Amino acid sequence: MTLRQYEYALAVAAEGSVTAAAERLHVAQPSMSQQIRSLERDLGVSLFARTPTGLTPTAVGRAFLREAQVAVNAARRARATARAAADDLGGELLVSVQMGFGTRQLPHALAALRRRYPRLEVTVFEEPSAAELDRMCRRGVLDLALMAACEQSPDTAHRLGAEEFVVVLHPGHPQIAADRVDLSDLEEQSWVRFDDDSALDAILRQVLQDNEITPITAARVTQTATAVRLAAQGLGTALVPASAVPHEHEHLTRPLFPAVSQPVIAVLRDSVGPAETALLDLLRQETWPQATSLLTASPTAERDAG
C-alpha cells in the first residue's frame, strides 16, 4: 500500500467515480482503476460499491477512508515542515470554522499568512455542527479550528475573544428604532432558523428557552448570509454572529438584552507546525470583541482555553 493509493481512494470517494477522480488528479483513468484494485487486494476488502449514482464507499471503505485521510494529512504536514526548515513553506493547511465565527478576522489573517508563505495552499470550510467539529479536532484531521467550546488541553486551545450575537430585523420592524432589543419583545416573532443539528440553531433554542419563549419557525437555512437576507426582507427575525453580517445589512442588526455571546477558541492539532503557529499569531493580532455574557460555554472550554 502506498500513500498515493490512499489519495486515489479519497479522490474516488469525493468524486463518486474513477473517471472524475482521475481528471481531478490529472492521471490516466486505467492507471487509477488499477491502483484502486491493487489497494483492495492488499487490504482483502472491497472499498467501493457500484450504485446507480456512482461509486459509494462500503462500510469497511468508510472506516478505511477516515484513517487514510489522517495519514494523507500527516504526510502533507511532514512535507510542509521540511520545506519550512528551508524557508520555503508549502503544502496544504486545513482550517475549519464553526459556522459564522471569525467571518471578518479569519480572511484578513489568512491573506497575511499567504503573503508570508506564497506557496502555502489553504483549505477552509465552515462546519455547522459543533459536535462534528469537536470530533474532527480530537481525531487530528484539522490543522486549526475556530470553535466555541472544546475538550483540548491548554497547549492546543487558545482563547481569542468572543462572538457577540445580534438579531437581524427588517426595515419596518417595531424594534428597529431601539439601540438594543429586549428578548421579551421578541416573544411573538417568527424566526429564520438553521438546521436542527447546527450550533447556531442550538444557540437560538437556548436563548429562547432561557426566556421562556416558544420559537415560531418561518424558514430554515444552511448559511448565515442567507438567514440575514431573508430576515432583511421580513420573512422572520434571525439570530447570527455579528461578524457574519454583510456590511450592507449592518444597519438592520441590533444587539440583545441580555447580551448573547460565545467564546472563540482556536484549537491546533497536537503536533503543531510552522503554518499553524503563524496563523495563530496572526489571529491573535486581529480585533476580537470581549464577551459580556457567555452562553453555552462549557466549564471545560473556559478552563482549557489559554
C-alpha positions in Angstrom: 0.0 0.0 0.0 1.2 3.5 -0.8 0.2 7.0 0.2 -0.6 7.7 -3.5 -3.2 4.9 -3.4 -4.7 6.4 -0.3 -5.0 9.7 -2.2 -6.6 7.9 -5.2 -9.2 6.2 -2.9 -10.0 9.5 -1.2 -10.5 11.2 -4.6 -12.8 8.4 -5.8 -14.9 8.8 -2.7 -15.1 12.5 -3.1 -16.0 12.5 -6.8 -18.1 9.3 -6.9 -16.3 7.9 -10.0 -12.9 6.8 -11.1 -13.1 8.9 -14.2 -13.8 12.1 -12.3 -11.2 11.4 -9.7 -8.6 10.7 -12.4 -9.4 14.0 -14.1 -9.1 15.8 -10.7 -5.7 14.4 -10.0 -4.5 14.6 -13.7 -3.8 10.9 -14.0 -4.9 8.3 -16.5 -8.2 6.6 -15.7 -6.9 3.0 -16.3 -3.9 3.6 -14.0 -6.2 4.9 -11.2 -8.5 1.9 -11.6 -5.5 -0.5 -11.4 -4.2 1.2 -8.3 -7.6 1.0 -6.6 -7.9 -2.7 -7.4 -4.4 -3.3 -6.1 -5.2 -1.5 -2.9 -8.4 -3.6 -2.4 -6.3 -6.8 -3.0 -3.7 -5.8 -0.4 -6.5 -5.0 2.1 -8.6 -8.0 1.3 -11.8 -5.9 1.2 -14.0 -4.0 -1.2 -13.7 -0.3 -0.6 -16.4 0.8 -3.0 -19.8 -0.4 -4.1 -21.3 0.5 -7.6 -24.7 2.2 -7.3 -26.9 4.0 -9.9 -25.4 7.3 -8.9 -21.7 6.1 -9.0 -19.2 4.6 -6.7 -20.1 4.7 -3.0 -17.7 3.7 -0.1 -18.7 0.4 1.6 -19.0 0.4 5.4 -15.4 -1.0 5.6 -14.4 1.5 3.0 -15.7 4.4 5.1 -13.7 3.2 8.1 -10.6 2.9 5.9 -11.0 6.3 4.3 -11.2 8.0 7.7 -7.8 6.7 8.6 -6.4 7.2 5.1 -7.3 10.9 5.4 -5.4 11.2 8.6 -2.4 9.5 7.0 -2.5 11.8 4.0 -2.8 14.9 6.2 0.1 13.7 8.3 2.3 13.3 5.1 1.4 16.7 3.9 2.3 18.2 7.2 5.7 16.4 7.2 6.4 17.8 3.8 5.4 21.3 4.9 7.6 21.1 8.0 10.6 20.0 5.9 10.1 22.9 3.5 9.6 25.4 6.3 13.1 24.4 7.6 14.3 25.7 4.2 12.2 28.9 4.4 10.0 27.5 1.6 6.8 26.6 3.4 4.3 24.9 1.1 1.8 22.2 1.2 -1.8 22.4 2.5 -3.3 23.9 5.6 -6.7 22.6 6.7 -8.8 25.1 8.6 -12.3 24.6 9.8 -14.6 27.2 11.4 -17.8 26.9 13.4 -20.3 28.4 11.1 -20.5 32.2 11.4 -17.3 32.6 13.6 -14.4 34.8 12.6 -16.0 35.9 9.4 -14.1 39.2 9.4 -11.0 38.2 11.2 -10.0 35.0 9.5 -9.9 36.2 5.9 -7.5 39.1 7.0 -5.3 36.7 8.9 -5.2 34.2 6.0 -4.3 36.9 3.5 -1.3 37.9 5.7 -0.3 34.3 6.0 -0.4 33.8 2.2 1.7 36.8 1.7 4.3 35.4 4.1 4.2 31.9 2.5 3.0 32.3 -1.1 3.4 28.5 -1.8 1.1 27.5 1.0 -2.4 26.3 -0.1 -5.2 26.9 2.5 -8.4 24.9 2.6 -11.2 26.5 4.7 -14.6 25.1 5.3 -17.5 26.1 7.7 -18.9 23.3 9.9 -22.4 23.9 11.2 -22.3 21.1 13.7 -20.2 21.9 16.9 -20.1 18.2 17.8 -18.7 17.2 14.4 -16.1 20.0 14.6 -15.0 18.8 18.0 -14.8 15.2 16.7 -12.6 16.2 13.8 -10.3 18.2 16.2 -9.9 15.2 18.5 -9.1 12.9 15.6 -6.4 15.2 14.4 -7.9 15.7 11.0 -7.7 19.5 11.1 -4.7 21.8 11.4 -6.6 24.6 13.1 -10.2 25.1 14.1 -12.2 28.1 15.4 -14.9 27.0 17.8 -16.9 27.9 20.9 -16.0 25.0 23.1 -13.6 22.1 23.2 -12.0 19.5 25.4 -8.4 20.1 24.3 -5.5 20.8 26.6 -4.1 24.3 27.3 -1.3 23.6 24.8 -3.7 23.3 21.9 -6.6 25.6 22.8 -6.2 29.3 22.7 -8.9 31.9 23.6 -9.0 34.7 21.1 -12.1 36.7 22.2 -15.8 36.3 21.7 -18.5 36.5 19.1 -21.5 38.7 20.0 -24.8 37.6 18.6 -27.3 40.1 17.1 -30.8 40.0 15.8 -31.4 40.9 12.1 -34.7 42.9 11.6 -36.5 44.1 8.6 -36.7 47.9 8.0 -40.3 48.2 9.2 -39.8 46.1 12.4 -41.3 47.7 15.6 -37.9 47.3 17.3 -35.7 48.8 14.5 -35.6 52.2 16.3 -34.2 50.6 19.5 -30.5 50.6 20.3 -30.7 47.2 21.9 -33.6 44.7 21.7 -35.0 43.2 24.8 -35.7 39.5 24.3 -39.1 39.8 25.9 -40.1 42.0 22.9 -39.5 39.1 20.5 -42.0 36.7 22.1 -44.3 36.7 19.1 -41.6 36.7 16.4 -41.2 34.2 13.6 -37.6 33.1 13.2 -35.3 32.3 10.3 -33.5 29.3 11.7 -30.7 26.9 10.9 -30.6 23.1 10.6 -31.7 21.3 13.8 -28.2 19.8 14.5 -26.3 23.1 13.8 -24.6 25.0 16.6 -26.3 28.3 15.6 -29.8 26.8 15.9 -28.8 25.3 19.3 -27.9 28.8 20.5 -31.3 30.2 19.4 -33.1 27.4 21.1 -31.2 28.0 24.3 -31.7 31.8 24.2 -35.5 31.4 23.7 -35.8 28.6 26.3 -34.0 30.7 28.9 -36.5 33.5 28.3 -39.5 31.1 28.2 -40.2 31.8 24.6 -41.5 29.1 22.2 -39.9 29.6 18.8 -42.1 30.0 15.7 -40.2 28.8 12.6 -40.6 30.8 9.4 -37.8 29.1 7.5 -34.7 27.1 7.9 -31.4 27.8 6.0 -27.9 26.5 5.9 -25.9 29.7 5.5 -25.6 32.8 7.7 -25.7 35.2 4.8 -29.0 33.6 3.6 -30.5 34.0 7.0 -29.6 37.7 7.1 -31.0 38.3 3.6 -34.3 36.6 4.4 -34.6 38.4 7.7 -33.9 41.7 6.0 -36.8 41.0 3.6 -39.2 40.5 6.5 -39.5 36.7 6.4 -38.6 36.4 10.1 -36.0 37.5 12.7 -32.6 35.9 12.6 -30.0 35.5 15.4 -26.5 35.4 14.0 -22.9 36.3 15.0 -22.3 40.0 14.4 -19.2 39.4 12.3 -21.2 37.2 9.9 -23.5 40.1 8.9 -22.6 41.6 5.5 -21.8 45.3 5.6 -24.9 46.2 3.6 -27.2 44.8 6.2 -25.4 46.0 9.4 -27.9 48.8 9.8 -30.6 46.2 10.3 -28.9 44.5 13.2 -29.4 45.1 16.9 -27.6 43.6 20.0 -29.7 41.9 22.5 -30.5 42.4 26.2 -29.5 40.3 28.0 -26.4 40.1 25.7 -25.7 36.9 23.9 -22.1 35.9 23.1 -19.9 32.9 22.8 -16.1 32.5 23.2 -13.9 32.0 20.1 -11.3 29.4 20.7 -8.5 28.4 18.3 -7.7 24.7 18.5 -4.5 23.5 17.0 -3.5 19.9 16.2 -1.2 18.2 18.7 1.9 18.2 16.5 1.8 21.8 15.6 3.7 23.0 12.5 5.0 26.4 11.4 1.9 27.3 9.3 -0.5 26.7 12.2 1.7 28.7 14.6 2.0 31.6 12.2 -1.8 31.6 11.6 -2.5 31.6 15.3 -0.2 34.6 15.8 -1.9 36.5 13.1 -5.4 35.7 14.5 -4.2 37.0 17.9 -3.4 40.3 16.2 -6.9 40.7 14.9 -9.6 42.6 16.8 -11.8 40.3 18.8 -14.7 41.5 21.0 -14.7 40.5 24.6 -17.7 38.7 25.9 -20.2 40.5 28.1 -22.1 37.3 29.0 -21.3 33.8 27.7 -24.0 31.5 26.5 -23.5 27.7 26.5 -19.8 28.0 27.2 -18.7 24.8 28.9 -16.6 24.9 32.1 -14.0 22.7 30.3 -13.6 25.1 27.5 -13.2 28.0 29.9 -10.6 26.1 31.9 -8.7 24.9 28.9 -8.6 27.9 26.7 -5.3 29.7 27.3 
